[in-house]
Amino acid sequence: MLTVEVDNRSGEEFDEGAAVDVARFVLRAEGVEEGELGLALVAPHEIRALKREYLGLDVETDVLSFPIDGRNELPAGLPRALGDVVLCPQVTGEAWRGPLTHGLLHLLGYDHGELMERRERELAR
């Protein structure tokens, strides 16, 4: 089972159910049928602080990914913790599906480049 825990601390109304649906669609399309995913919706100042702390860049961004298990082999019985995707609705606006997909692919080990861009286009909803 894919479990998605959403934490909306962005101060914005957001269709959390639609985001969960997109996450499950992308993960299943990538062959991930079980695991736990955290999805945090944050304000611009918070995503900027995270990007500064973890990437050394002091700018707002649309999405950040913090992978844990990804596709790594796990011992039997250990639940898969995919990691966290942090999305800023104020930066993405209505076009949040693409950045969410981008962040999910990073959790699964994709790096920026042609392969990732192609997969994002294939998964566009």
Protein Blocks (a to p, Z undefined) as FASTA:
>chain_A
ZZdddddfeopacdfklmmmmmmmmmmmnopabdcdddddddfklmmmmmmmmnopacdd
fbdcddfklmaccdehiacdfbjcdddfklnmmmlmmmmmmmmmmmnopacdjklmmmmm
mmpZZ
